[in-house]
Amino acid sequence: MSSLAKSANMLLMFLLEMGVLFSAGYWGFTLSPNWGVKLLAGLGAPALFIAAWALFGAGGGENAVYPLTGLARAALEILWFGGGALALYASGLVTPALVFFALFVVNAVLRLIWNEV
């Protein structure tokens, strides 16, 4: 059972990672009535998140260019997933933003308990 729970938690983390990218893109496309701004922000925001994750967090740090560990890794995750929640909030989606961040907290706590960080 714990193996199944750990796998489910890793799936949740992957879905949360995808959710951050969706949230950033959604925020960008709701930012302005101007289509140029929408395209720049809607495509640029997820690209910036992808670049940050690839440089510092990919694969739990194993595939990152500059892998972070310990408190630096925790700060990256809080900024990354908090940024996704903040993008939802800034788009006017308050309840989804709160649910998103709560799911991240549960995921992070479980990964700490199971020594998967």
C-alpha positions as CSV (number, residue, x, y, z in Angstrom):
1,M,0.0,0.0,0.0
2,S,2.7,2.5,0.8
3,S,4.4,1.9,-2.5
4,L,1.1,2.7,-4.2
5,A,0.7,5.8,-2.1
6,K,4.2,7.0,-2.9
7,S,3.6,6.5,-6.6
8,A,0.3,8.4,-6.3
9,N,2.2,11.2,-4.6
10,M,4.8,11.4,-7.3
11,L,2.1,11.5,-9.9
12,L,0.5,14.3,-7.9
13,M,3.8,16.2,-8.0
14,F,4.0,15.7,-11.8
15,L,0.5,17.0,-12.2
16,L,1.2,20.0,-10.0
17,E,4.3,20.7,-12.1
18,M,2.1,20.7,-15.2
19,G,-0.4,22.8,-13.3
20,V,2.2,25.5,-12.7
21,L,2.8,25.8,-16.4
22,F,-0.9,25.9,-17.2
23,S,-1.5,28.5,-14.5
24,A,1.3,30.7,-15.8
25,G,0.0,30.5,-19.3
26,Y,-3.6,31.1,-18.2
27,W,-2.5,34.2,-16.3
28,G,-0.6,35.5,-19.3
29,F,-3.6,35.1,-21.6
30,T,-5.9,36.9,-19.2
31,L,-3.4,39.7,-18.5
32,S,-4.5,42.2,-21.1
33,P,-7.0,42.7,-23.9
34,N,-4.1,43.4,-26.3
35,W,-3.3,40.2,-28.2
36,G,0.4,41.0,-28.5
37,V,0.6,41.2,-24.7
38,K,-1.5,38.1,-24.3
39,L,0.8,36.1,-26.6
40,L,4.0,37.4,-25.0
41,A,2.8,36.8,-21.4
42,G,0.8,33.7,-22.2
43,L,3.8,31.9,-23.8
44,G,6.6,33.8,-22.0
45,A,5.5,33.1,-18.4
46,P,5.5,29.3,-18.8
47,A,8.8,29.5,-20.7
48,L,10.4,31.3,-17.8
49,F,9.0,28.7,-15.4
50,I,10.4,25.9,-17.6
51,A,13.8,27.5,-17.7
52,A,14.0,27.9,-14.0
53,W,12.9,24.3,-13.4
54,A,15.4,23.0,-15.9
55,L,18.2,24.9,-14.4
56,F,17.6,24.2,-10.8
57,G,14.9,21.5,-10.1
58,A,14.5,19.0,-12.9
59,G,14.2,15.4,-11.9
60,G,14.4,16.2,-8.2
61,G,17.7,18.0,-9.0
62,E,19.3,15.0,-10.7
63,N,18.6,16.3,-14.2
64,A,19.1,20.0,-13.3
65,V,22.0,22.0,-14.7
66,Y,22.6,23.5,-11.2
67,P,20.9,21.1,-8.8
68,L,19.7,22.5,-5.5
69,T,19.4,20.6,-2.2
70,G,18.2,21.3,1.3
71,L,16.8,24.7,2.0
72,A,17.7,26.0,-1.4
73,R,15.6,23.2,-3.0
74,A,12.7,24.0,-0.5
75,A,12.8,27.6,-1.5
76,L,12.8,26.8,-5.2
77,E,9.7,24.5,-4.7
78,I,7.9,27.2,-2.7
79,L,8.6,29.8,-5.3
80,W,7.8,27.5,-8.2
81,F,4.5,26.0,-6.9
82,G,3.6,29.2,-5.0
83,G,4.1,31.1,-8.3
84,G,1.6,28.7,-9.9
85,A,-0.9,29.4,-7.2
86,L,-0.2,33.1,-7.4
87,A,-0.8,33.1,-11.1
88,L,-4.2,31.5,-10.6
89,Y,-5.0,34.0,-7.9
90,A,-3.9,36.9,-10.1
91,S,-6.2,35.5,-12.8
92,G,-9.1,35.8,-10.4
93,L,-9.3,32.1,-9.6
94,V,-9.0,32.4,-5.8
95,T,-10.5,29.0,-4.8
96,P,-8.4,27.0,-7.4
97,A,-5.3,28.9,-6.2
98,L,-5.9,27.9,-2.6
99,V,-6.6,24.3,-3.6
100,F,-3.5,24.2,-5.8
101,F,-1.3,25.5,-3.0
102,A,-2.9,23.1,-0.4
103,L,-2.2,20.1,-2.7
104,F,1.4,21.3,-3.0
105,V,1.8,21.5,0.8
106,V,0.3,18.0,1.2
107,N,2.6,16.6,-1.5
108,A,5.7,18.3,0.0
109,V,4.9,17.0,3.6
110,L,4.4,13.5,2.3
111,R,7.7,13.6,0.4
112,L,9.4,14.8,3.5
113,I,7.9,12.0,5.6
114,W,8.8,9.4,3.1
115,N,12.4,10.8,2.5
116,E,11.7,11.5,-1.2
117,V,13.3,14.9,-1.3
